């Protein structure tokens, strides 16, 4: 059984080498079919990917994650299939565990648990993630991890990836609670923004993308506006100051999400992308 891995990568030269080498470090020959789709890149993303043995590279002239995911799907044949963000490290054992999870009867989709890295972040960022990291919306969910595995049957739930920002929320909406599994023994480290302004930009983009998707697809998980209070703060009163920060930042992001400059533009948080070991491979221009 070959596990296929699709990585959509836009200007990810600084981190992509680390991601691919971590994934393939202990892989058996032919165990993984890895395709990196470099889309609209202006850096050495494609060169970094080609420097890793066993990785196939496809290039698209325009940036766009949905188009890259669709191109990756067309380039691979194996199942289970893992969609892996270019800045998320998933080791070989973790990929095997995700693949094994969707081989279980009735399980069509699986994701790791998430571990938020807030080391060295400013107070407001740490306060926001003190609430976000405990939010019940992430329980048994597929979004927010940077890695999602689907079985062959799970992949038949939809055709092509739609042109949306929230691809992981879209996938989450395709499956019932019973059909999804969070693989507790596997964790991906999600880097949080290093500046409060970067957090607000990320939240504005995410909220705009989520709202657009929910308006178009009633299967998508609905937002519960009071969960931060009922399920996080009230059982843990010491988190009240963090909750106040969480609400304030959320309201600011909600206002930003209504502005066309945020709603209609793809963006991402560059501050959380720490350079990986790509330059050590002799690939010029791999790190900023």
C-alpha positions in Angstrom: 0.0 0.0 0.0 1.4 3.4 -1.1 0.5 6.5 0.9 0.3 9.6 -1.3 1.2 13.0 0.1 0.2 16.2 -1.6 2.0 19.4 -0.5 0.8 22.7 -1.9 3.6 25.2 -1.6 3.7 28.9 -2.4 7.1 30.6 -1.6 7.9 28.0 1.0 11.6 27.6 0.3 12.6 28.5 3.9 10.6 25.7 5.5 9.9 23.1 2.8 13.1 21.2 3.0 12.6 20.6 6.7 9.0 19.4 6.1 10.0 16.9 3.4 13.0 15.5 5.1 11.1 15.0 8.3 8.3 13.2 6.5 10.7 10.8 4.6 13.4 10.4 7.2 12.5 6.8 8.1 10.4 5.8 5.0 10.8 2.5 3.3 11.5 2.6 -0.5 8.2 3.2 -2.3 6.3 3.7 0.9 5.3 7.3 0.1 4.4 9.0 -3.1 5.1 12.7 -2.5 4.1 15.4 -4.8 4.9 19.1 -4.2 2.9 21.6 -6.2 4.8 24.8 -6.3 2.3 27.5 -7.2 3.1 31.0 -8.3 6.5 30.8 -6.5 9.1 33.6 -6.7 11.7 31.8 -4.6 13.5 28.5 -4.7 10.5 26.4 -3.5 10.6 24.0 -6.6 14.4 23.7 -6.4 14.2 22.8 -2.7 11.6 20.2 -3.4 13.6 18.6 -6.2 16.6 18.4 -4.0 14.8 15.8 -1.8 15.1 12.3 -3.2 11.7 10.7 -4.0 9.8 13.9 -4.3 7.9 14.8 -7.5 7.4 18.4 -8.3 4.7 20.1 -10.3 4.7 23.8 -11.0 1.8 26.2 -11.6 2.3 29.7 -12.8 -0.3 31.3 -10.6 -0.6 31.2 -6.8 -3.6 29.4 -5.4 -3.9 26.6 -2.9 -7.1 25.0 -4.3 -5.6 24.8 -7.8 -2.4 23.3 -6.3 -4.4 20.7 -4.3 -6.3 19.7 -7.4 -3.0 19.4 -9.5 -1.6 17.3 -6.7 -4.6 15.0 -6.7 -4.2 14.6 -10.5 -0.5 13.7 -10.0 -0.9 11.0 -7.4 -2.6 7.6 -7.4 -2.2 6.1 -4.0 -4.4 5.9 -0.9 -4.5 6.7 1.9 -3.9 10.3 0.9 -2.4 13.0 3.1 -2.7 16.7 2.4 0.2 18.3 4.2 0.9 22.0 4.6 4.4 23.0 3.5 5.3 24.5 6.8 4.1 21.6 9.0 6.5 18.9 10.1 5.0 15.4 10.2 7.4 12.6 10.8 7.4 9.2 9.1 5.8 7.5 12.1 3.1 10.1 12.3 2.2 9.8 8.6 2.0 6.0 9.1 -0.3 6.5 12.0 -2.6 8.8 10.1 -2.7 6.3 7.2 -3.5 3.5 9.6 -6.3 5.5 11.2 -8.2 5.8 7.9 -7.8 2.1 7.2 -10.0 1.4 10.2 -13.6 0.4 9.5 -15.9 3.4 9.1 -13.1 6.0 9.5 -12.8 8.1 6.3 -10.7 11.1 7.5 -8.1 11.6 10.2 -5.9 14.4 11.6 -3.3 14.7 14.3 -3.8 16.7 17.4 -2.4 20.2 17.3 0.3 21.6 19.6 0.5 25.4 19.6 3.9 27.0 19.7 3.7 30.3 21.6 7.3 30.5 22.7 8.5 34.1 22.8 5.2 35.5 21.6 3.8 38.8 22.9 1.3 38.8 25.7 -1.8 39.3 23.5 -0.8 36.5 21.2 -0.3 34.1 24.1 -3.6 35.2 25.7 -5.5 34.6 22.5 -4.1 31.1 22.1 -4.7 30.3 25.8 -8.4 30.4 24.8 -8.1 29.1 21.3 -6.0 26.1 22.4 -8.8 24.9 24.7 -11.7 25.8 22.3 -14.1 22.8 21.9 -14.5 23.5 18.2 -11.1 21.8 17.6 -12.1 18.5 19.2 -12.2 15.7 16.6 -11.9 18.3 13.9 -9.8 18.3 10.7 -8.9 22.0 10.6 -6.1 23.8 12.3 -3.6 21.0 12.1 -1.9 21.4 8.7 -2.3 17.6 7.9 -5.4 15.7 6.9 -5.5 12.0 5.8 -8.3 10.6 3.7 -9.2 7.1 2.7 -10.1 6.2 -0.9 -13.8 6.2 0.1 -13.4 9.5 1.9 -11.9 11.1 -1.2 -15.0 10.2 -3.1 -17.1 12.6 -1.0 -16.2 15.5 -3.2 -14.9 16.2 -6.7 -12.3 19.0 -7.0 -11.3 21.3 -4.2 -13.4 24.4 -4.5 -11.9 27.9 -4.8 -12.0 28.7 -1.1 -9.5 29.9 1.5 -10.6 27.4 4.3 -9.8 24.1 2.5 -9.4 22.3 5.9 -12.8 23.6 7.1 -14.3 22.4 3.8 -12.9 18.9 4.3 -14.1 18.9 7.9 -17.6 19.5 6.6 -17.6 16.5 4.3 -17.7 14.0 7.2 -19.8 13.2 10.2 -18.2 13.1 13.7 -18.2 9.3 13.5 -16.3 9.2 10.3 -13.5 11.4 11.6 -10.7 10.6 14.0 -8.2 12.7 15.8 -5.0 10.6 16.2 -3.9 11.5 19.7 -0.5 9.9 19.5 0.4 12.2 16.6 0.9 15.9 17.1 1.8 18.6 14.6 3.3 21.8 15.9 1.4 24.9 14.7 3.6 28.0 14.9 1.6 31.0 16.1 2.2 34.6 14.8 5.2 36.3 16.4 3.5 39.7 16.4 0.0 40.8 17.4 -0.5 42.6 14.1 0.3 39.4 12.3 -2.3 37.6 14.4 -4.9 40.1 13.5 -4.1 39.7 9.8 -4.4 36.0 10.1 -7.6 36.1 12.0 -9.2 38.5 9.6 -8.3 36.3 6.6 -9.5 33.2 8.3 -12.8 34.7 9.5 -13.5 36.0 6.0 -12.7 32.7 4.4 -14.8 30.7 6.9 -17.8 33.0 6.6 -17.7 32.7 2.8 -17.6 28.9 3.0 -20.4 28.7 5.5 -22.6 30.8 3.4 -22.1 28.5 0.4 -22.1 25.1 2.2 -24.5 24.2 5.0 -22.5 21.1 5.9 -19.7 23.2 7.2 -19.4 23.3 11.0 -21.2 26.4 12.4 -19.4 28.8 14.7 -20.6 28.9 18.3 -20.0 32.4 19.5 -20.2 31.8 23.3 -18.1 28.6 23.4 -15.0 30.5 24.5 -16.9 31.6 27.6 -19.1 28.6 28.4 -16.6 25.8 27.7 -13.3 27.5 28.3 -13.4 30.4 30.7 -16.3 29.5 33.1 -14.7 26.2 34.0 -11.3 28.0 34.4 -12.0 31.4 35.9 -8.2 32.2 36.0 -8.4 32.5 32.2 -10.8 35.5 32.4 -8.1 38.1 31.5 -7.1 36.0 28.5 -10.7 35.7 27.6 -11.1 39.5 27.5 -8.1 39.7 25.2 -9.5 36.9 23.1 -12.8 38.7 22.6 -11.2 42.0 21.8 -8.9 40.5 19.2 -11.8 38.5 17.7 -14.0 41.6 17.4 -11.1 43.5 15.7 -10.6 40.6 13.3 -14.4 40.4 12.5 -14.3 44.1 11.5 -11.3 43.5 9.3 -12.9 40.5 7.7 -15.7 42.7 6.3 -13.3 45.0 4.5 -12.8 44.0 0.8 -9.0 44.4 1.1 -9.0 41.5 3.6 -12.0 39.5 2.3 -10.9 39.4 -1.4 -7.1 38.9 -0.9 -5.2 35.8 0.0 -2.6 36.4 2.7 -0.7 34.5 5.3 1.4 35.1 8.4 5.0 35.2 7.4 6.3 35.8 10.9 5.7 32.2 12.0 7.7 30.7 9.2 11.1 29.9 10.6 13.8 29.0 8.1 14.6 25.3 7.7 17.7 23.5 6.6 17.1 24.0 2.9 20.3 26.1 2.3 22.4 23.3 3.7 21.6 21.3 0.6 23.3 23.8 -1.6 20.0 25.2 -3.0 20.7 28.9 -3.6 18.0 31.4 -2.6 16.3 28.8 -0.3 16.2 31.0 2.8 15.6 34.7 3.1 
